[in-house]
Amino acid sequence: MASKLLVAAIDFGTTFSGWACSFSHEYEKEPTKVYVKQWTKGYLSQKAPTSVLIKPDGKTFEAFGYEAEDKYAELAEKEDHEKWYFFRRFKMHLHDVTSLNRNFEIKDETGKSVRAMTVFAMSISYLKEDLLRECNTRILDEISADDILWVLTVPAIWNESAKQFMREAAVEAGIQSNNLKIALEPECASIFCRLLKVEKTTDEEGLSLWKEGTIYMVLDAGGGTVDITVHKVLEGGKLQELHKASGGAWGGTQVDDAFKQFIIGIVGSRVYLNFFKRNMDDYLDFFREFEIKKRDVEPHSNSRFILRCPYSLKEMFENDSGEDLQDAVGHTKYANEIHFTKDKLKIEAVLMKQFFQKTMVSIIDFVRDLLATPMVMGITNILMVGGFAESKMLQDAIRNNFPDIKLIVPHEAGLSVLKGAVLYGHNPTAVTTRKARYTYGFETEDDFVEGYHDESKKRIEHQRHGPVILCSQMFRKNVQVGQDISADEEVCNGPFIPSDYEDLFFDLNIYASTNKSPKYVTDADCFKIGTMRVYPDDPSIPREERRYKIFMTYGGTEIKVRVVESNTGKTTNATIDFLA
């Protein structure tokens, strides 16, 4: 249970972000009473676009959310935007990069680079300060960041380096690490939805989802990723993970990308690029309107969709090609599906639906394969959450392809993760057991055994008492892929003895593997995920007399370490670095 005055969650999404909070004393009385920030943009919105505007120096924050987009559009209208840095939908960079480090850079909308940590930290800092401002206008006593337990959401399919990156960005934003919890998005949604009453779901039998023994799939469809996991309800409403989190980059932005490729196919890449560079204000308005319109696409409706077509786009095309845009469309396969009239782009429903097909097929195929896995047999419900879950197109596709499984979509599907993150902060033990995503272990050495160990791994170490023949690069397994691990379960390793050259500290490399029992860290299916550094509690103890026991926790939302120095029995300082 949270001991802080307040629990605050930041849901940092690909397309939209927001924050929510609840006081600890109110959680005791009514857990689902969570305050969600209301953003204003001509209408009330419970999330703001994940967009950041940075001044031309590349270091100074200017604006976030709707304000950032509007300010950048104003700059573009005055043709004064190119020196500024404008980032949107940048969260997916952490999913896409193969080797993440603290100096990793991302490009803004016009191709200028800034350190990614800076952009993420600015965003988190803005959301943190906005929460503090709003809280302090509502209560008499001033609340500081240290009075709050902060929860930051991440996709469950993210690796340890991406999670650590977000944690360090939050610290750079002014949140103390010991006041911060990392929460997995589908778990947050599951925790929130199990507390909902029947009338708050789209299914009259929604409450049956939470009976002890029920097995259900959580399909968290966000803007960037689709996170899928399987939970079983235990006694007292606790949750057990039956299948490790999986998924892919099949979120709602894939629909936007399909529309963008369609526009490029009509006007050509040269015209599109010039439109993007020279008329950024029109570009942002055009695609922002599509983002809103796509929410209204329904599988059984034939209503035509109308978007305002920027005059600048039509003018650029006609100047480049010497042909009227509507006449040009008449020569394509889309002649009967789109119409350009004055300042309008009219799109027939059949074409709008096609923009959803690629991402929906990816989701359906993945869910079908997962349902065929023996370990998740018995799934009776699919709980679909996230902003993209509100799409009637996706809902219909799930129902049609899996008619024997009940689909439950909460009315607040887009807020389930955010509100659930607050509940997770109050009760972080709600998920008691998780599946190991990989086989985890250390790189170690042991006595070389002729005929068993590879000759290439043989190493002779000259110690004080004489030479020792060792086998290097061995994989010391801690947990096995697919293994059930309790959230607070510790795996003991050791004792470890520092090498001759490790007086001030010693390092251990942490590896992961898709293989159940790897032998060496150099095996094809093994990869290094991080390095642990251990510092002695009492440096006066001679190195050769030091012994360390290392306790690893793999069942939480992050991999944690605790090191005990056997000589003193005290916990010593140790860190894990998952960032290359």
ZANU-584713 format. One record per residue (C-alpha): residue in one letter; x, z, y. Coordinates in steps of 0.2 Angstrom, whole numbers, m for minus. Each point is the difference from the previous one (the first is absolute). Example, Ala and Ser with C-alpha at 12.3 -4.5 7.8 and 13.67 -1.06 7.14 Angstrom:
# residues 2
 residuo    c1    c3    c2
       A    62    39   m22
       S     6    m3    17
END
This chain:
# residues 580
 residuo    c1    c3    c2
       M     0     0     0
       A     6    m4    17
       S     7    15    10
       K     0    m9    17
       L   m13     1    13
       L    m5   m19    m2
       V     3   m14   m12
       A     2   m17     8
       A     2   m17    m9
       I     6   m16     6
       D    m5   m15   m10
       F    13   m13     5
       G    m8   m17    m6
       T     5   m18     0
       T   m14    m6    11
       F    m7    17     7
       S     6    18     2
       G    m9    16     5
       W     1    19    m1
       A   m11    14    m6
       C     1    18    m1
       S    m9    16    m4
       F     3    19     3
       S     4    10   m15
       H   m14    13     3
       E   m13   m14     1
       Y     7    m8   m16
       E    m4    16    m9
       K   m18    m1     5
       E    m3   m19    m1
       P    14   m10    m7
       T    m7   m17     5
       K    m2     4    18
       V    15   m10     7
       Y     2    m6    18
       V     5   m18     1
       K     6    m8    16
       Q   m11   m12     9
       W     9   m15     8
       T    m9   m10    14
       K     1   m19     1
       G   m17    m5     8
       Y    m7    10   m15
       L     5    15   m10
       S    12    m2   m14
       Q     8    13   m12
       K    16    m9    m1
       A    11   m10    12
       P    11   m16    m4
       T    17     4    m7
       S     8    m8    15
       V    15     6    11
       L     6    m7    17
       I    18     4     5
       K     8    m3    16
       P    13   m14     3
       D    14    13    m3
       G    m5     1   m18
       K     0    19     0
       T   m14     6    11
       F   m18     2    m6
       E   m13    m8    10
       A   m17     0   m10
       F    m8     1   m17
       G   m16    m7    m7
       Y   m13    m9    10
       E     9     5    16
       A    16    m9    m7
       E    m9   m15    m4
       D    m9    m1    16
       K    15     3    10
       Y    10   m13    m9
       A   m14   m13     2
       E     0     3    19
       L    19    m2     0
       A    m2   m16   m10
       E   m13    m7    12
       K    12     2    14
       E    14    m7   m11
       D    10    16     1
       H    m1     5   m18
       E    15    m8    m8
       K    12    14     5
       W   m11    14    m7
       Y    m1     5   m18
       F   m17    m1    m8
       F    m2     6   m18
       R   m16    m1   m11
       R    m3     2   m18
       F    18     5    m3
       K    m3    13   m14
       M     1   m13   m13
       H    19    m2     4
       L     3    16   m10
       H    m9    m8   m15
       D     9   m16     0
       V    18     5     3
       T    10     2   m16
       S    14    11     7
       L    m6    12    14
       N    12     9    12
       R    m1    10    16
       N     7   m15    10
       F   m13   m13    m7
       E    m6   m11    14
       I   m17    m8     2
       K    m5   m15    11
       D   m14     1    13
       E   m13   m14     2
       T    13   m11     9
       G    14     3   m12
       K    10    13    10
       S     7    14   m11
       V    m1    19     2
       R     5    14   m12
       A   m15     3   m11
       M     2    19     0
       T    m2    m1    19
       V   m17   m10    m1
       F    m7    12   m13
       A     6    16     9
       M    m8    m6    16
       S   m17    m4    m9
       I     0    17    m8
       S     5     9    16
       Y   m14    m8     9
       L   m13     5   m13
       K     7    18     0
       E     0     2    18
       D   m18    m7     2
       L    m6    12   m13
       L     9    15     9
       R    m8    m6    17
       E   m17    m1    m7
       C     1    16   m10
       N     6     9    16
       T   m14    m6    10
       R   m13     7   m12
       I     6    17    m2
       L     7    14    11
       D    16     4    m9
       E    13   m13     1
       I     5    m7   m17
       S    18    m6    m3
       A     6   m12   m13
       D     7    15   m10
       D   m17     8    m2
       I    m5   m15   m10
       L     3    m6   m18
       W     2   m18     2
       V    m5   m13   m14
       L     6   m18     0
       T    m8   m12   m12
       V    10   m13    m9
       P    m5   m13   m14
       A     2     7   m17
       I    10   m15    m6
       W    14     3    13
       N    17     5    m6
       E     9    16     4
       S    11    m9    14
       A   m16    m6     9
       K    m7    18    m1
       Q    16     8     7
       F     0   m13    13
       M   m17     5     6
       R     5    18    m1
       E    15    m3    11
       A   m10   m10    12
       A   m12    15     2
       V    15    12     3
       E     6   m12    13
       A   m17     0     8
       G     1    19     2
       I    m8     7   m16
       Q    11    13    m9
       S     3    m6   m18
       N    m6    17    m7
       N   m17    m2     9
       L    m3   m17    m8
       K    m7    m6   m17
       I     0   m18    m6
       A   m17    m4    m8
       L    m4   m15   m11
       E   m14   m10     7
       P   m11    m3   m16
       E     1    19    m4
       C    m6     5    17
       A   m15   m11    m2
       S    m3     7   m17
       I     1    18     6
       F   m12    m4    15
       C   m13    m9   m11
       R    m1    13   m13
       L    m7    12    14
       L   m13   m12     6
       K   m19     3    m3
       V   m10   m13   m10
       E    m9    m7    16
       K    17    m4     8
       T     5   m13   m13
       T    m8   m18    m3
       D    m5     6   m18
       E   m14    11    m3
       E     9     7   m15
       G    16     3     9
       L     1    18    m3
       S     3    m3   m19
       L    17    m7     4
       W     6    17     2
       K    m5     8   m16
       E    14     8   m10
       G     7   m13   m12
       T    m5   m15    10
       I    13   m14     1
       Y     0   m12    15
       M    10   m12     9
       V     5     2    18
       L     2   m17     8
       D     7     2    18
       A    m2   m16     9
       G     9     1    16
       G     6   m13    13
       G    17    m3    m8
       T     0     7   m18
       V   m12     3   m14
       D     4    17    m8
       I    m8     3   m17
       T     1    16   m11
       V   m11     8   m13
       H    m5    18     1
       K    m9    12   m12
       V   m10    15     6
       L     6    16    m7
       E    m8    18     0
       G    m3     6    18
       G     0   m18     7
       K    19    m2    m2
       L     7   m17    m3
       Q    12    m7   m13
       E     8   m17     3
       L    m2   m10   m16
       H     9   m16     5
       K    15    m1    12
       A    m5    m8    17
       S     1   m19     0
       G    m6   m14    11
       G     7   m13    12
       A    m1    m8    17
       W   m18    m6    m1
       G    m8     8    15
       G   m11    m6    13
       T    14    m8    10
       Q     1   m13   m14
       V   m17    m7     6
       D     7    m1    18
       D    15    m9    m7
       A   m11   m13    m9
       F    m9    m3    16
       K    16    m2     9
       Q     6   m13   m12
       F   m16    m9     1
       I     2    m1    19
       I    18    m7    m2
       G    m7   m13   m12
       I   m12    m6    13
       V    11     0    16
       G    17    m1    m8
       S    15    12    m1
       R     8    m7    17
       V   m16     3    10
       Y    m4    16    m8
       L    17     7     4
       N    m1    m6    18
       F   m17     8     1
       F     7    16    m6
       K    15     0    12
       R    m8    m6    16
       N   m18     7    m1
       M     3    17    m9
       D   m16     8     9
       D   m11   m14    m7
       Y     9     2   m17
       L    m4    19    m1
       D   m18    m2     5
       F    m3   m14   m12
       F     7     9   m15
       R    m7    17     5
       E   m18    m9     0
       F     3    m7   m17
       E     5    18    m6
       I   m17     6     6
       K   m10   m15    m6
       K     7     1   m18
       R    m8    17    m2
       D   m17    m8     0
       V     3   m13   m14
       E   m12     3   m14
       P     0    m9   m17
       H   m18    m5     0
       S    m2    m5    19
       N     2   m17     6
       S     0     4    19
       R    13    m9    10
       F    13     9     9
       I     5    m4    18
       L    16     4     8
       R     6    m3    18
       C    13   m14    m1
       P    13     2    13
       Y     0   m15    12
       S    19     1     0
       L     1    m4   m19
       K   m12   m15     2
       E    10    m6    15
       M    17     2    m9
       F    m6   m10   m16
       E    m8   m14    10
       N    15    m2    11
       D    12     0   m15
       S   m11   m12   m11
       G    m9   m10    13
       E   m16     3   m10
       D   m16    11     3
       L     1    15   m11
       Q   m17    m2    m7
       D     3   m18    m4
       A    16     5    m9
       V    m9    13   m11
       G   m13   m14    m5
       H    14    m9    m9
       T     4    16   m11
       K    m8     8   m15
       Y    m7    13    12
       A   m11   m13    10
       N   m16     8    m6
       E     6    18     1
       I     7     3    17
       H    m6    m7    17
       F     9     2    17
       T   m12    m1    14
       K     5     4    18
       D     8    17    m1
       K    m7     5   m18
       L     7    m2   m17
       K   m15     0   m13
       I     5     4   m18
       E   m12    m2   m14
       A    m2    15   m12
       V     7    m9   m15
       L    16    m3     9
       M     1    18     7
       K    m2     6   m18
       Q    14   m10    m6
       F    12    10    11
       F    m3    15   m11
       Q     3    m9   m17
       K    19     2    m2
       T     0    19     3
       M   m15     3   m10
       V     6    m9   m15
       S    16    10     1
       I   m10    16     0
       I   m12    m5   m14
       D    14    m6   m11
       F    10    16     2
       V   m15    11    m3
       R    m5    m9   m15
       D    18     2    m8
       L     0    18     5
       L   m17     3    m9
       A     7    m7   m16
       T    14    13     0
       P    m4    13   m14
       M     5    15    10
       V   m15    m3    12
       M   m13    m4   m12
       G   m16     9     4
       I    m1    m4    19
       T   m18     1     5
       N     1    m2    19
       I    11    m9    13
       L     1     9    16
       M     4   m13    14
       V     7     7    16
       G    10    m7    15
       G    m4   m11    14
       F    m1   m16   m10
       A   m11     9   m13
       E   m14    m2    13
       S     0   m19    m2
       K   m16    m5    m9
       M    10   m15    m7
       L    12    12   m10
       Q   m14    12    m5
       D   m10   m15    m7
       A    16    m7    m9
       I     3    17    m9
       R   m18     2    m5
       N    m1   m17    m7
       N    16     1   m10
       F    m2    17    m7
       P   m19     2    m2
       D     1    14   m13
       I    10    11    13
       K    m9     9    14
       L     7    m4    17
       I    m1    14    13
       V     4    m3    18
       P    m1    14    12
       H    m9    m3    16
       E    16     5     9
       A    11   m10   m11
       G    12    m4    14
       L     2    18     5
       S     2     7   m18
       V    19     0     0
       L     1     8    17
       K   m13    14    m3
       G     7     2   m17
       A    18     3     7
       V    m7    14    10
       L    m7     8   m16
       Y    16    m3    m9
       G     9    10    13
       H   m11    15    m3
       N     1    m2   m19
       P    15   m10    m5
       T    m2     6   m19
       A   m16   m10    m2
       V     9   m13   m10
       T     8    11   m14
       T     9   m14   m11
       R     7   m17     4
       K     8   m14   m11
       A    18    m3     2
       R     2   m17     8
       Y    18    m2    m8
       T    12     8   m11
       Y    10    11    11
       G    17     7    m2
       F    18     3     6
       E    16    m9    m2
       T    12    11   m10
       E    15     1   m11
       D     3     7   m17
       D    13     1   m14
       F     3   m17    m6
       V    m6    m3   m18
       E     9   m14    m9
       G   m12   m13    m8
       Y   m14     7    10
       H     4    m3    18
       D     5   m17     7
       E    19    m2     2
       S    m3    m7    17
       K    m6    18     5
       K    15     9    m6
       R     9     9    14
       I    15    12    m1
       E     0    15    13
       H    16    10     2
       Q    m6    18     2
       R    11    16     2
       H     0     4   m18
       G     3   m19    m5
       P    m8   m17    m2
       V   m18    m1    m5
       I    m8   m16    m7
       L   m17    m2     8
       C   m15   m13    m1
       S    m5    m5    18
       Q   m16    m7     7
       M   m11     9   m12
       F   m19     2     3
       R    m5    18    m1
       K   m19    m1    m2
       N   m12    13     9
       V   m17    m8    m3
       Q    m6   m15    m9
       V   m11   m14     8
       G   m18     3    m3
       Q     3    19    m3
       D   m13    12     6
       I     8    11    13
       S    m7    16     8
       A     0    m1    19
       D    11    16     1
       E    10    m3   m17
       E    19     2     2
       V    12    m9   m12
       C    16    10    m2
       N    17    m8     0
       G    17     7    m3
       P    11     9     2
       F     9   m12    10
       I    19     2     4
       P     7    m8    16
       S    15   m12    m3
       D    17     3     6
       Y    m3    m9    17
       E   m17     8     3
       D     5    16     9
       L   m12     0    15
       F   m15    m8    m9
       F    m3   m11   m15
       D   m12   m16    m2
       L   m11    m5   m14
       N    m8   m17    m1
       I   m18    m1    m5
       Y    m6   m15   m10
       A   m17    m7    m6
       S    m4   m12   m14
       T   m15    m9    m7
       N     8     4   m17
       K    m6    16    m9
       S    18     5    m6
       P    14    m9    10
       K    17     4    m6
       Y    11    m5    15
       V    m4    m2    18
       T     7   m17    m1
       D   m14    m6   m12
       A   m10   m15     7
       D   m16    10     2
       C     9    14    10
       F     2     1    19
       K     6    13    12
       I   m13     9    11
       G    10    13     9
       T    14    12     1
       M     0    19    m1
       R    12    10    10
       V     3    18    m5
       Y     9    13    12
       P     7    17    m7
       D    m9    16     5
       D    17     9     0
       P    15   m12     4
       S    12    14    m4
       I    m4    m2   m19
       P    13   m11    m7
       R    m6   m17    m5
       E     4     1   m18
       E   m11    16    m1
       R   m15    m7     8
       R   m15    m4   m11
       Y   m16    m8     7
       K   m18    m2    m8
       I   m10   m13     7
       F   m19     1     0
       M    m9   m17     3
       T   m19    m2     4
       Y    m6   m17    m4
       G   m19     4    m1
       G    m3     1    19
       T    m3   m13    13
       E    19     0     3
       I    15     4   m11
       K     6    17     4
       V    16    10    m5
       R     5    18    m1
       V    18     5    m4
       V     5    18    m6
       E    18     5     0
       S     2     9   m17
       N    14    12     7
       T   m11     7    14
       G   m17    m4    m7
       K    m4    m6    18
       T    m8   m17     4
       T    12   m10     9
       N    m1   m15    12
       A    m4   m17    m8
       T    m7   m16     7
       I    m6   m16    m8
       D     3   m16    10
       F   m11   m15    m6
       L     5   m11    15
       A    14   m12    m4
END
